[in-house]
Amino acid sequence: MPESWWAGLNLSLDALAAQTTPHIATPDTESITQELVDTTIGPVFPDVSHLLIDEWTSAH
């Protein structure tokens, strides 16, 4: 992809991330929480420790 395409994508993703939403991410209707991230990532990536999510933004 040309550099201009990537630049446009980055601008769009930045604009999306800046939006606020009252919605909570819910894969399979389970709210994403720090605890869910820890219990999901830990078994798959055991060398990752102290994974702290300190900012939540719109994803799509």
Summary of the structure (lengths in Angstrom):
residues: 60
radius of gyration: 15.1
end to end distance: 21.1
largest distance: 39.4
contacts: 88
relative contact order: 0.15
helix: 48%
strand: 0%
